[in-house]
């Protein structure tokens, strides 16, 4: 008579015991992994929030989904004010065409490195920024949005522009052309160093009176009346703003021209 398959029964029992033992161990390891991932996520969030750079995330429609303290400092909006708004809120009208191109690259999974452009703060002022834009992917590798790092480079751009203007004006003045001939080019070089909308060059005539011989303005629609009036006026030394500057022989800075006699 054959013996019962006792070893098989013992092996099956041992297998069941081992399986029951492994399950709690696997669950413990999984829990430990999740805790570590959660801690890493919290650390990353803290780093992002404390960064001096503006770090912003958006979905594939351009809707802002996160906004750190650096972004508040750079753009002037609080997180409550800007999250849920489209990122085009920060883009000046003449640069609006950039965003569709950026989103197109992001959808392809491409990263945009150190892209220099201009953005708009809450108070309307324009700032030069360098952008790095990276795609955000889900667990399956699908692009679901983008993260953007923006750094203020206004001071660097201003310094470079002023240096270039000084070089251009120096070259023009060292030539043989008269001041009246090179006036428009001098105004153009100087006006590009800041957010100016109008510039004028006043020259003494034979009667020792100041007349406006060259002007510059940012666009056809702005300062056109001021330009016409400037070309019509004639000032003696000490009269009007040009005459007072000539008499004082030093620059004058006025933040508001509305009440200037």
ChimeraX commands (.cxc) that place a marker at each C-alpha (Angstrom):
marker #1 position 0.00,0.00,0.00 radius 0.5
marker #1 position 1.58,3.39,-1.02 radius 0.5
marker #1 position 2.37,5.95,1.66 radius 0.5
marker #1 position 0.46,9.22,1.84 radius 0.5
marker #1 position 2.11,12.26,0.22 radius 0.5
marker #1 position 2.96,13.84,3.56 radius 0.5
marker #1 position 6.04,15.75,2.27 radius 0.5
marker #1 position 3.89,17.45,-0.35 radius 0.5
marker #1 position 1.39,18.49,2.30 radius 0.5
marker #1 position 4.17,19.86,4.47 radius 0.5
marker #1 position 5.69,21.67,1.49 radius 0.5
marker #1 position 2.35,23.23,0.62 radius 0.5
marker #1 position 1.82,24.28,4.21 radius 0.5
marker #1 position 5.29,25.76,4.40 radius 0.5
marker #1 position 4.69,27.61,1.10 radius 0.5
marker #1 position 1.50,29.10,2.48 radius 0.5
marker #1 position 3.25,30.20,5.65 radius 0.5
marker #1 position 6.09,31.77,3.64 radius 0.5
marker #1 position 3.59,33.55,1.38 radius 0.5
marker #1 position 1.76,34.95,4.38 radius 0.5
marker #1 position 5.08,36.08,5.84 radius 0.5
marker #1 position 6.24,37.76,2.61 radius 0.5
marker #1 position 3.03,39.76,2.17 radius 0.5
marker #1 position 3.46,41.87,5.34 radius 0.5
marker #1 position 7.13,42.35,4.48 radius 0.5
marker #1 position 6.26,43.55,0.95 radius 0.5
marker #1 position 3.56,45.82,2.36 radius 0.5
marker #1 position 6.05,47.25,4.85 radius 0.5
marker #1 position 8.59,47.91,2.08 radius 0.5
marker #1 position 5.89,49.53,-0.08 radius 0.5
marker #1 position 4.83,51.75,2.82 radius 0.5
marker #1 position 8.45,52.72,3.45 radius 0.5
marker #1 position 8.91,53.55,-0.25 radius 0.5
marker #1 position 5.77,55.72,-0.27 radius 0.5
marker #1 position 6.93,57.56,2.86 radius 0.5
marker #1 position 10.33,58.21,1.28 radius 0.5
marker #1 position 8.67,59.47,-1.92 radius 0.5
marker #1 position 6.39,61.70,0.11 radius 0.5
marker #1 position 9.33,63.14,2.04 radius 0.5
marker #1 position 11.21,63.79,-1.22 radius 0.5
marker #1 position 8.15,65.53,-2.68 radius 0.5
marker #1 position 7.83,67.74,0.41 radius 0.5
marker #1 position 11.54,68.61,0.24 radius 0.5
marker #1 position 11.26,69.48,-3.45 radius 0.5
marker #1 position 8.21,71.66,-2.77 radius 0.5
marker #1 position 10.11,73.49,-0.01 radius 0.5
marker #1 position 13.08,74.09,-2.33 radius 0.5
marker #1 position 10.82,75.44,-5.08 radius 0.5
marker #1 position 8.92,77.70,-2.70 radius 0.5
marker #1 position 12.07,79.18,-1.18 radius 0.5
marker #1 position 13.88,79.74,-4.50 radius 0.5
marker #1 position 14.72,83.32,-5.50 radius 0.5
marker #1 position 13.94,82.41,-9.12 radius 0.5
marker #1 position 10.34,82.56,-10.32 radius 0.5
marker #1 position 9.15,78.96,-10.72 radius 0.5
marker #1 position 5.76,78.49,-12.35 radius 0.5
marker #1 position 3.88,75.49,-13.68 radius 0.5
marker #1 position 1.10,75.49,-16.25 radius 0.5
marker #1 position -1.04,72.99,-18.10 radius 0.5
marker #1 position -1.00,72.46,-21.87 radius 0.5
marker #1 position -3.57,75.23,-22.33 radius 0.5
marker #1 position -1.28,77.75,-20.62 radius 0.5
marker #1 position -3.31,77.92,-17.39 radius 0.5
marker #1 position -1.09,78.60,-14.38 radius 0.5
marker #1 position -1.28,75.78,-11.82 radius 0.5
marker #1 position 1.47,76.69,-9.33 radius 0.5
marker #1 position 3.31,79.87,-8.35 radius 0.5
marker #1 position 6.21,80.17,-5.90 radius 0.5
marker #1 position 7.43,83.04,-3.71 radius 0.5
marker #1 position 10.07,84.01,-6.30 radius 0.5
marker #1 position 7.31,84.49,-8.89 radius 0.5
marker #1 position 5.42,86.75,-6.47 radius 0.5
marker #1 position 8.55,88.89,-6.03 radius 0.5
marker #1 position 9.31,89.07,-9.74 radius 0.5
marker #1 position 5.85,89.63,-11.20 radius 0.5
marker #1 position 3.96,91.21,-8.28 radius 0.5
marker #1 position 1.01,88.76,-8.26 radius 0.5
marker #1 position 0.22,86.58,-5.27 radius 0.5
marker #1 position -0.50,82.90,-5.84 radius 0.5
marker #1 position -4.20,83.45,-5.05 radius 0.5
marker #1 position -4.40,86.19,-7.69 radius 0.5
marker #1 position -2.68,84.39,-10.55 radius 0.5
marker #1 position -3.30,80.64,-10.23 radius 0.5
marker #1 position -6.07,79.72,-12.65 radius 0.5
marker #1 position -5.23,82.62,-14.97 radius 0.5
marker #1 position -3.59,82.10,-18.34 radius 0.5
marker #1 position 0.14,82.72,-18.55 radius 0.5
marker #1 position -0.50,85.25,-21.32 radius 0.5
marker #1 position -1.46,87.64,-18.48 radius 0.5
marker #1 position 2.30,88.10,-18.03 radius 0.5
marker #1 position 3.10,88.58,-21.72 radius 0.5
marker #1 position 3.02,92.03,-23.41 radius 0.5
marker #1 position 0.86,92.31,-26.51 radius 0.5
marker #1 position 3.78,92.39,-28.95 radius 0.5
marker #1 position 5.14,89.12,-27.51 radius 0.5
marker #1 position 1.87,87.13,-27.36 radius 0.5
marker #1 position 2.87,85.02,-30.38 radius 0.5
marker #1 position 5.65,83.42,-28.32 radius 0.5
marker #1 position 3.36,81.35,-26.11 radius 0.5
marker #1 position 1.81,79.14,-28.85 radius 0.5
marker #1 position 5.33,78.33,-30.11 radius 0.5
marker #1 position 6.49,77.46,-26.59 radius 0.5
marker #1 position 3.48,75.19,-25.94 radius 0.5
marker #1 position 4.01,73.48,-29.30 radius 0.5
marker #1 position 7.56,72.56,-28.33 radius 0.5
marker #1 position 6.46,71.42,-24.87 radius 0.5
marker #1 position 3.81,69.09,-26.37 radius 0.5
marker #1 position 6.63,67.48,-28.36 radius 0.5
marker #1 position 8.50,66.91,-25.11 radius 0.5
marker #1 position 11.18,69.48,-25.93 radius 0.5
marker #1 position 12.96,71.62,-23.33 radius 0.5
marker #1 position 13.56,75.34,-23.96 radius 0.5
marker #1 position 16.86,76.59,-22.55 radius 0.5
marker #1 position 17.68,80.19,-21.55 radius 0.5
marker #1 position 15.21,81.99,-23.77 radius 0.5
marker #1 position 15.55,85.77,-23.34 radius 0.5
marker #1 position 12.40,87.82,-23.74 radius 0.5
marker #1 position 10.25,90.49,-22.07 radius 0.5
marker #1 position 7.42,89.97,-19.60 radius 0.5
marker #1 position 4.97,92.28,-17.81 radius 0.5
marker #1 position 4.57,92.80,-14.07 radius 0.5
marker #1 position 1.27,93.38,-12.29 radius 0.5
marker #1 position 1.91,97.14,-12.22 radius 0.5
marker #1 position 2.39,97.16,-16.01 radius 0.5
marker #1 position 6.15,97.64,-16.05 radius 0.5
marker #1 position 8.14,95.51,-18.47 radius 0.5
marker #1 position 11.11,93.37,-17.38 radius 0.5
marker #1 position 13.77,91.45,-19.26 radius 0.5
marker #1 position 13.76,87.79,-18.27 radius 0.5
marker #1 position 15.60,84.58,-19.16 radius 0.5
marker #1 position 13.26,81.57,-19.33 radius 0.5
marker #1 position 13.89,77.85,-19.05 radius 0.5
marker #1 position 10.78,75.79,-19.85 radius 0.5
marker #1 position 10.60,72.02,-19.31 radius 0.5
marker #1 position 7.81,69.51,-20.00 radius 0.5
marker #1 position 6.05,67.87,-17.04 radius 0.5
marker #1 position 5.24,64.19,-17.61 radius 0.5
marker #1 position 2.95,61.75,-15.81 radius 0.5
marker #1 position 3.90,58.23,-14.67 radius 0.5
marker #1 position 3.35,56.91,-18.21 radius 0.5
marker #1 position 5.61,59.49,-19.79 radius 0.5
marker #1 position 2.81,61.61,-21.27 radius 0.5
marker #1 position 3.38,65.38,-21.31 radius 0.5
marker #1 position 0.72,66.99,-19.10 radius 0.5
marker #1 position 2.14,70.48,-18.61 radius 0.5
marker #1 position 5.26,72.58,-18.24 radius 0.5
marker #1 position 7.43,74.08,-15.54 radius 0.5
marker #1 position 8.97,77.47,-16.16 radius 0.5
marker #1 position 11.90,79.13,-14.41 radius 0.5
marker #1 position 12.19,82.89,-14.98 radius 0.5
marker #1 position 15.14,85.03,-13.93 radius 0.5
marker #1 position 15.28,88.83,-14.02 radius 0.5
marker #1 position 18.08,89.96,-16.35 radius 0.5
marker #1 position 16.95,93.59,-16.66 radius 0.5
marker #1 position 20.07,95.05,-15.03 radius 0.5
marker #1 position 22.40,93.07,-17.29 radius 0.5
marker #1 position 20.46,94.03,-20.42 radius 0.5
marker #1 position 20.35,97.69,-19.34 radius 0.5
marker #1 position 24.13,97.75,-18.79 radius 0.5
marker #1 position 24.81,96.13,-22.16 radius 0.5
marker #1 position 22.41,98.51,-23.94 radius 0.5
marker #1 position 23.94,101.61,-22.32 radius 0.5
marker #1 position 27.44,100.45,-23.26 radius 0.5
marker #1 position 26.35,99.89,-26.85 radius 0.5
marker #1 position 24.68,103.34,-26.97 radius 0.5
marker #1 position 27.81,105.05,-25.66 radius 0.5
marker #1 position 29.88,103.31,-28.31 radius 0.5
marker #1 position 27.44,104.28,-31.09 radius 0.5
marker #1 position 27.18,107.94,-30.02 radius 0.5
marker #1 position 30.95,108.21,-29.60 radius 0.5
marker #1 position 31.52,106.93,-33.13 radius 0.5
marker #1 position 28.92,109.31,-34.56 radius 0.5
marker #1 position 30.37,112.37,-32.82 radius 0.5
marker #1 position 33.91,111.52,-33.89 radius 0.5
marker #1 position 32.91,111.64,-37.57 radius 0.5
marker #1 position 32.73,114.55,-40.00 radius 0.5
marker #1 position 28.92,114.85,-40.15 radius 0.5
marker #1 position 27.16,117.76,-38.47 radius 0.5
marker #1 position 25.10,117.36,-35.29 radius 0.5
marker #1 position 21.92,118.00,-37.26 radius 0.5
marker #1 position 22.79,115.22,-39.71 radius 0.5
marker #1 position 23.56,112.60,-37.08 radius 0.5
marker #1 position 20.87,113.79,-34.65 radius 0.5
marker #1 position 18.24,111.14,-35.49 radius 0.5
marker #1 position 20.77,108.30,-35.07 radius 0.5
marker #1 position 21.98,109.70,-31.74 radius 0.5
marker #1 position 18.41,109.94,-30.44 radius 0.5
marker #1 position 17.65,106.40,-31.59 radius 0.5
marker #1 position 20.72,105.01,-29.79 radius 0.5
marker #1 position 19.98,106.87,-26.56 radius 0.5
marker #1 position 16.24,106.21,-26.54 radius 0.5
marker #1 position 16.78,102.45,-26.74 radius 0.5
marker #1 position 18.53,102.44,-23.35 radius 0.5
marker #1 position 15.24,102.73,-21.46 radius 0.5
marker #1 position 11.45,102.65,-21.68 radius 0.5
marker #1 position 11.29,106.02,-23.42 radius 0.5
marker #1 position 8.44,107.11,-25.69 radius 0.5
marker #1 position 9.85,110.38,-27.02 radius 0.5
marker #1 position 13.20,112.13,-27.50 radius 0.5
marker #1 position 14.19,115.47,-29.04 radius 0.5
marker #1 position 17.43,117.21,-29.99 radius 0.5
marker #1 position 17.47,120.98,-29.49 radius 0.5
marker #1 position 20.09,123.02,-31.37 radius 0.5
marker #1 position 21.04,126.70,-31.19 radius 0.5
marker #1 position 20.22,128.73,-34.30 radius 0.5
marker #1 position 22.02,131.86,-35.48 radius 0.5
marker #1 position 19.95,133.97,-33.06 radius 0.5
marker #1 position 21.17,131.82,-30.16 radius 0.5
marker #1 position 17.70,130.35,-29.74 radius 0.5
marker #1 position 16.94,126.67,-29.22 radius 0.5
marker #1 position 14.98,124.94,-31.96 radius 0.5
marker #1 position 13.95,121.28,-32.13 radius 0.5
marker #1 position 15.82,119.78,-35.08 radius 0.5
marker #1 position 15.38,116.02,-34.56 radius 0.5
marker #1 position 12.86,113.83,-32.77 radius 0.5
marker #1 position 12.31,110.16,-31.96 radius 0.5
marker #1 position 9.19,108.40,-30.70 radius 0.5
marker #1 position 8.40,104.81,-29.95 radius 0.5
marker #1 position 5.41,104.48,-32.30 radius 0.5
marker #1 position 3.18,106.44,-34.64 radius 0.5
marker #1 position 0.35,106.70,-32.13 radius 0.5
marker #1 position 2.27,107.93,-29.10 radius 0.5
marker #1 position 3.56,111.44,-28.41 radius 0.5
marker #1 position 2.64,112.71,-31.87 radius 0.5
marker #1 position 1.04,115.89,-30.50 radius 0.5
marker #1 position 3.99,116.46,-28.18 radius 0.5
marker #1 position 6.33,116.03,-31.15 radius 0.5
marker #1 position 4.43,118.58,-33.27 radius 0.5
marker #1 position 4.39,121.10,-30.42 radius 0.5
marker #1 position 8.12,120.61,-29.77 radius 0.5
marker #1 position 8.98,121.31,-33.41 radius 0.5
marker #1 position 6.88,124.49,-33.30 radius 0.5
marker #1 position 8.48,125.95,-30.17 radius 0.5
marker #1 position 11.54,128.21,-29.95 radius 0.5
marker #1 position 13.25,128.85,-26.60 radius 0.5
marker #1 position 15.85,131.31,-25.42 radius 0.5
marker #1 position 18.34,130.41,-22.69 radius 0.5
marker #1 position 16.47,129.93,-19.41 radius 0.5
marker #1 position 13.06,129.51,-21.09 radius 0.5
marker #1 position 11.14,126.27,-21.03 radius 0.5
marker #1 position 12.72,122.98,-20.06 radius 0.5
marker #1 position 15.30,122.96,-22.91 radius 0.5
marker #1 position 16.31,126.56,-22.15 radius 0.5
marker #1 position 16.66,125.89,-18.41 radius 0.5
marker #1 position 18.81,122.82,-19.05 radius 0.5
marker #1 position 21.07,124.86,-21.37 radius 0.5
marker #1 position 21.38,127.70,-18.84 radius 0.5
marker #1 position 22.20,125.32,-15.99 radius 0.5
marker #1 position 24.63,123.32,-18.17 radius 0.5
marker #1 position 23.60,120.10,-16.44 radius 0.5
marker #1 position 20.97,117.40,-16.91 radius 0.5
marker #1 position 17.54,117.72,-15.33 radius 0.5
marker #1 position 15.32,114.80,-14.32 radius 0.5
marker #1 position 11.56,115.33,-14.15 radius 0.5
marker #1 position 9.24,112.42,-13.32 radius 0.5
marker #1 position 6.06,114.29,-14.36 radius 0.5
marker #1 position 5.92,116.76,-17.26 radius 0.5
marker #1 position 2.23,117.59,-16.88 radius 0.5
marker #1 position 2.90,120.67,-14.70 radius 0.5
marker #1 position 6.16,121.82,-16.25 radius 0.5
marker #1 position 5.88,125.46,-17.44 radius 0.5
marker link #1:1,2 radius 0.2
marker link #1:2,3 radius 0.2
marker link #1:3,4 radius 0.2
marker link #1:4,5 radius 0.2
marker link #1:5,6 radius 0.2
marker link #1:6,7 radius 0.2
marker link #1:7,8 radius 0.2
marker link #1:8,9 radius 0.2
marker link #1:9,10 radius 0.2
marker link #1:10,11 radius 0.2
marker link #1:11,12 radius 0.2
marker link #1:12,13 radius 0.2
marker link #1:13,14 radius 0.2
marker link #1:14,15 radius 0.2
marker link #1:15,16 radius 0.2
marker link #1:16,17 radius 0.2
marker link #1:17,18 radius 0.2
marker link #1:18,19 radius 0.2
marker link #1:19,20 radius 0.2
marker link #1:20,21 radius 0.2
marker link #1:21,22 radius 0.2
marker link #1:22,23 radius 0.2
marker link #1:23,24 radius 0.2
marker link #1:24,25 radius 0.2
marker link #1:25,26 radius 0.2
marker link #1:26,27 radius 0.2
marker link #1:27,28 radius 0.2
marker link #1:28,29 radius 0.2
marker link #1:29,30 radius 0.2
marker link #1:30,31 radius 0.2
marker link #1:31,32 radius 0.2
marker link #1:32,33 radius 0.2
marker link #1:33,34 radius 0.2
marker link #1:34,35 radius 0.2
marker link #1:35,36 radius 0.2
marker link #1:36,37 radius 0.2
marker link #1:37,38 radius 0.2
marker link #1:38,39 radius 0.2
marker link #1:39,40 radius 0.2
marker link #1:40,41 radius 0.2
marker link #1:41,42 radius 0.2
marker link #1:42,43 radius 0.2
marker link #1:43,44 radius 0.2
marker link #1:44,45 radius 0.2
marker link #1:45,46 radius 0.2
marker link #1:46,47 radius 0.2
marker link #1:47,48 radius 0.2
marker link #1:48,49 radius 0.2
marker link #1:49,50 radius 0.2
marker link #1:50,51 radius 0.2
marker link #1:51,52 radius 0.2
marker link #1:52,53 radius 0.2
marker link #1:53,54 radius 0.2
marker link #1:54,55 radius 0.2
marker link #1:55,56 radius 0.2
marker link #1:56,57 radius 0.2
marker link #1:57,58 radius 0.2
marker link #1:58,59 radius 0.2
marker link #1:59,60 radius 0.2
marker link #1:60,61 radius 0.2
marker link #1:61,62 radius 0.2
marker link #1:62,63 radius 0.2
marker link #1:63,64 radius 0.2
marker link #1:64,65 radius 0.2
marker link #1:65,66 radius 0.2
marker link #1:66,67 radius 0.2
marker link #1:67,68 radius 0.2
marker link #1:68,69 radius 0.2
marker link #1:69,70 radius 0.2
marker link #1:70,71 radius 0.2
marker link #1:71,72 radius 0.2
marker link #1:72,73 radius 0.2
marker link #1:73,74 radius 0.2
marker link #1:74,75 radius 0.2
marker link #1:75,76 radius 0.2
marker link #1:76,77 radius 0.2
marker link #1:77,78 radius 0.2
marker link #1:78,79 radius 0.2
marker link #1:79,80 radius 0.2
marker link #1:80,81 radius 0.2
marker link #1:81,82 radius 0.2
marker link #1:82,83 radius 0.2
marker link #1:83,84 radius 0.2
marker link #1:84,85 radius 0.2
marker link #1:85,86 radius 0.2
marker link #1:86,87 radius 0.2
marker link #1:87,88 radius 0.2
marker link #1:88,89 radius 0.2
marker link #1:89,90 radius 0.2
marker link #1:90,91 radius 0.2
marker link #1:91,92 radius 0.2
marker link #1:92,93 radius 0.2
marker link #1:93,94 radius 0.2
marker link #1:94,95 radius 0.2
marker link #1:95,96 radius 0.2
marker link #1:96,97 radius 0.2
marker link #1:97,98 radius 0.2
marker link #1:98,99 radius 0.2
marker link #1:99,100 radius 0.2
marker link #1:100,101 radius 0.2
marker link #1:101,102 radius 0.2
marker link #1:102,103 radius 0.2
marker link #1:103,104 radius 0.2
marker link #1:104,105 radius 0.2
marker link #1:105,106 radius 0.2
marker link #1:106,107 radius 0.2
marker link #1:107,108 radius 0.2
marker link #1:108,109 radius 0.2
marker link #1:109,110 radius 0.2
marker link #1:110,111 radius 0.2
marker link #1:111,112 radius 0.2
marker link #1:112,113 radius 0.2
marker link #1:113,114 radius 0.2
marker link #1:114,115 radius 0.2
marker link #1:115,116 radius 0.2
marker link #1:116,117 radius 0.2
marker link #1:117,118 radius 0.2
marker link #1:118,119 radius 0.2
marker link #1:119,120 radius 0.2
marker link #1:120,121 radius 0.2
marker link #1:121,122 radius 0.2
marker link #1:122,123 radius 0.2
marker link #1:123,124 radius 0.2
marker link #1:124,125 radius 0.2
marker link #1:125,126 radius 0.2
marker link #1:126,127 radius 0.2
marker link #1:127,128 radius 0.2
marker link #1:128,129 radius 0.2
marker link #1:129,130 radius 0.2
marker link #1:130,131 radius 0.2
marker link #1:131,132 radius 0.2
marker link #1:132,133 radius 0.2
marker link #1:133,134 radius 0.2
marker link #1:134,135 radius 0.2
marker link #1:135,136 radius 0.2
marker link #1:136,137 radius 0.2
marker link #1:137,138 radius 0.2
marker link #1:138,139 radius 0.2
marker link #1:139,140 radius 0.2
marker link #1:140,141 radius 0.2
marker link #1:141,142 radius 0.2
marker link #1:142,143 radius 0.2
marker link #1:143,144 radius 0.2
marker link #1:144,145 radius 0.2
marker link #1:145,146 radius 0.2
marker link #1:146,147 radius 0.2
marker link #1:147,148 radius 0.2
marker link #1:148,149 radius 0.2
marker link #1:149,150 radius 0.2
marker link #1:150,151 radius 0.2
marker link #1:151,152 radius 0.2
marker link #1:152,153 radius 0.2
marker link #1:153,154 radius 0.2
marker link #1:154,155 radius 0.2
marker link #1:155,156 radius 0.2
marker link #1:156,157 radius 0.2
marker link #1:157,158 radius 0.2
marker link #1:158,159 radius 0.2
marker link #1:159,160 radius 0.2
marker link #1:160,161 radius 0.2
marker link #1:161,162 radius 0.2
marker link #1:162,163 radius 0.2
marker link #1:163,164 radius 0.2
marker link #1:164,165 radius 0.2
marker link #1:165,166 radius 0.2
marker link #1:166,167 radius 0.2
marker link #1:167,168 radius 0.2
marker link #1:168,169 radius 0.2
marker link #1:169,170 radius 0.2
marker link #1:170,171 radius 0.2
marker link #1:171,172 radius 0.2
marker link #1:172,173 radius 0.2
marker link #1:173,174 radius 0.2
marker link #1:174,175 radius 0.2
marker link #1:175,176 radius 0.2
marker link #1:176,177 radius 0.2
marker link #1:177,178 radius 0.2
marker link #1:178,179 radius 0.2
marker link #1:179,180 radius 0.2
marker link #1:180,181 radius 0.2
marker link #1:181,182 radius 0.2
marker link #1:182,183 radius 0.2
marker link #1:183,184 radius 0.2
marker link #1:184,185 radius 0.2
marker link #1:185,186 radius 0.2
marker link #1:186,187 radius 0.2
marker link #1:187,188 radius 0.2
marker link #1:188,189 radius 0.2
marker link #1:189,190 radius 0.2
marker link #1:190,191 radius 0.2
marker link #1:191,192 radius 0.2
marker link #1:192,193 radius 0.2
marker link #1:193,194 radius 0.2
marker link #1:194,195 radius 0.2
marker link #1:195,196 radius 0.2
marker link #1:196,197 radius 0.2
marker link #1:197,198 radius 0.2
marker link #1:198,199 radius 0.2
marker link #1:199,200 radius 0.2
marker link #1:200,201 radius 0.2
marker link #1:201,202 radius 0.2
marker link #1:202,203 radius 0.2
marker link #1:203,204 radius 0.2
marker link #1:204,205 radius 0.2
marker link #1:205,206 radius 0.2
marker link #1:206,207 radius 0.2
marker link #1:207,208 radius 0.2
marker link #1:208,209 radius 0.2
marker link #1:209,210 radius 0.2
marker link #1:210,211 radius 0.2
marker link #1:211,212 radius 0.2
marker link #1:212,213 radius 0.2
marker link #1:213,214 radius 0.2
marker link #1:214,215 radius 0.2
marker link #1:215,216 radius 0.2
marker link #1:216,217 radius 0.2
marker link #1:217,218 radius 0.2
marker link #1:218,219 radius 0.2
marker link #1:219,220 radius 0.2
marker link #1:220,221 radius 0.2
marker link #1:221,222 radius 0.2
marker link #1:222,223 radius 0.2
marker link #1:223,224 radius 0.2
marker link #1:224,225 radius 0.2
marker link #1:225,226 radius 0.2
marker link #1:226,227 radius 0.2
marker link #1:227,228 radius 0.2
marker link #1:228,229 radius 0.2
marker link #1:229,230 radius 0.2
marker link #1:230,231 radius 0.2
marker link #1:231,232 radius 0.2
marker link #1:232,233 radius 0.2
marker link #1:233,234 radius 0.2
marker link #1:234,235 radius 0.2
marker link #1:235,236 radius 0.2
marker link #1:236,237 radius 0.2
marker link #1:237,238 radius 0.2
marker link #1:238,239 radius 0.2
marker link #1:239,240 radius 0.2
marker link #1:240,241 radius 0.2
marker link #1:241,242 radius 0.2
marker link #1:242,243 radius 0.2
marker link #1:243,244 radius 0.2
marker link #1:244,245 radius 0.2
marker link #1:245,246 radius 0.2
marker link #1:246,247 radius 0.2
marker link #1:247,248 radius 0.2
marker link #1:248,249 radius 0.2
marker link #1:249,250 radius 0.2
marker link #1:250,251 radius 0.2
marker link #1:251,252 radius 0.2
marker link #1:252,253 radius 0.2
marker link #1:253,254 radius 0.2
marker link #1:254,255 radius 0.2
marker link #1:255,256 radius 0.2
marker link #1:256,257 radius 0.2
marker link #1:257,258 radius 0.2
marker link #1:258,259 radius 0.2
marker link #1:259,260 radius 0.2
marker link #1:260,261 radius 0.2
view
